[in-house]
Amino acid sequence: MTINDTTRHEISARVGLPGAIGAAAALLSHEADLGPAQLAEVTRLYAMLEVAFLAAAADGEINDAEADNLGATLSGWLGTELPEETVEHVIERFIAAYDADGREARLVAIAGVLDPAARRLAYTLACLVVLCDLELHDHELDVLGVIATGLELSQDEAQATFEAIQDHVETVVANARA
């Protein structure tokens, strides 16, 4: 079973993803027309989405199928449909930054943009991306540890967050199957 949009919405509500993320996502297609406050919100959103991208690229690369899945998954978690060209632009931006700087440098840059609450939210998105295919691999767990460290989350907090999200995902999926 894959996670559909209805299931994603229920999981999002259970893990506490704020609706404002989706509102900021709508601004991604209109960056040229944004004022300073909106641009700051888009920059914050890019940083959070890049953490999700880093989780998707846990094995060190992201192929076309993974990029397509990431775009669909992020649209679902954000609660808003993103135009395909916006998703492509965002993912291409993340790939270029990842290729140029590497994971650790990107995490340093991201941590510099996000406050502690936004870092926890970004880590939540990363956990959701890892769990979206309902399969868990060691390299994904390893990268979640790297992300937690890069976002200056304690390993205890990161582990507790992941376990809580995993429990929510499993509960919602089990209820959807029933």
N, C-alpha and C positions, 0 to 999 in steps of 0.2 A: 504494500500500500504506500502511495506517496501522499504527502500532505497537500490537501487542496486549499483553496482560499478560505472556505468556511472554517476549516480546522485551524488554519493560520490565525484567523481573527480571534478564535476562541483562545488559542495559545497566547497570542499577543495580549489579550485582556488578562489572562492568568499571570503572565510574567510582568505585567505592568508597563508595557510599551506605551508611551504617551502619544495621543493622537496628533500632537503638534509636529511630530516627525513627518507625518504624511503631508501636512500643510507646507512644511519647509521643502519637501520633495517636489511639490508643484512648482516651486521657484527655480528648480534646476534648469528648466527650459528657457528661462527668461533672465539669465544672469546679466546681460548687457543693460537691462532696464531697471536694475535694482538700486535702491538707496543703500547707504552705509549699514543701517541696522539689518536690512534683509540680506545684504552681502555677508555680514558677520554670521547670520543664521545659516546661510548656504555653506559657508566655510566650515562651520561646526558640523553640519550634516555630511559634507564630503569627508571629513575626518572620521566620523562614526562609520560611514559606509566603507571607507578604506579599511577599517579594522575588519569588517565583515569580508571584504575582498581578501585580506591577508589570511583569514581563516579558510576561505575557499581555495586559496593557493597553498595550502598546507604542505603539499608535496614539492613546492618550489616552482610550480608553473601552473598555468591555467589554459586549458585548451578551449576550442570554440564551444563545445558542448557544455563545459563547465561554466563558461561565460554566459551562455544562454540561460542555463539553470540559475546562475547567480542573479541575473537580471529579473527573471520571473520570481525568484524567491524574495528578493529585496522589494519588488513591487507588492508582493503579498504581505510581507511584514510591515511595510510602510502604510498599507491600507489605501494605496492609490495606484492607479495604472500609469506607469511611466511610458512615454513614447519610446519606441524602439531606438530612434536615433539618440535620444537622451541617454538611454542605458548604454548604448555603444560608446558614446562620448565619455561617460563616466568610467566605464571599464577600461577603455583605451588610455585614459588619463592615469588610472591606477597601475596598469601594466607598464606604462612608460616610466612612472616614478619608481616602481618596484625594480625594473630592469636597471635603471640608472643608479639607484641608491641602495637597494637591498632591504630586507625586512626590518632589520634592527634600526637602520637610519630612518625608515618611514615611521616606525613606532615612536622614535624620539620626536620627530616632527609632529606627529599626531598628538602625543602627550602634551606638547607645547600649546596646542590649540584648545584642548578640552579641559574643562574643570573636572574635579573628582566625580561629580554626579554624572556628567556626560561620559566619562571614561567607563564608569560602571554600566551605563546604557550601551556603549559601544561594545563592551565585553559581552553583554547579553545578546546583542545582535550576532556577534561572532559565534557564540554558543548555539544560537538558533540555526545559523548557516551550517555548522558542523552536524547538527542533528536533523537537518531538513530531509535527508535521504533515508532516515531511520536506520542507518548503519554507522558504526563508530569504529574508526581505525586508530592505531597507535600514533601515527604521524599527525592526526588531527588533534589528539589529546596533547601531544608534544607542543604543537604550535599554539594551542590555547594557553599552555604554560608560558611560552615565550611572549604571547600577547599580554597576559596578565602582568608579567614582569615589566614589559615595556610601558604599560599603562599605570604602573606603580600600584597595582593591587596586590595585597598579600596573597600568598598561595592558599591560605585558609579561606579567605573571602572568595577567591576565584573558584576553589573546589566546591564550597557551599553554594555559590551561585550556579555553577554548572549542574550540580546534583539536583537543585531545586528546579531548574529549567528542564532537565531530563525527566524528572518526575512529572512535571506538568505536561510535557510532550507525550510521554507514555500514557498518562491518564486520559488525555484528550483523544489520542489515537485509539486506545482501547474502547472508549465510549463510542467513537465513530464506527468502530467495527461491530459493536453490539447491536 
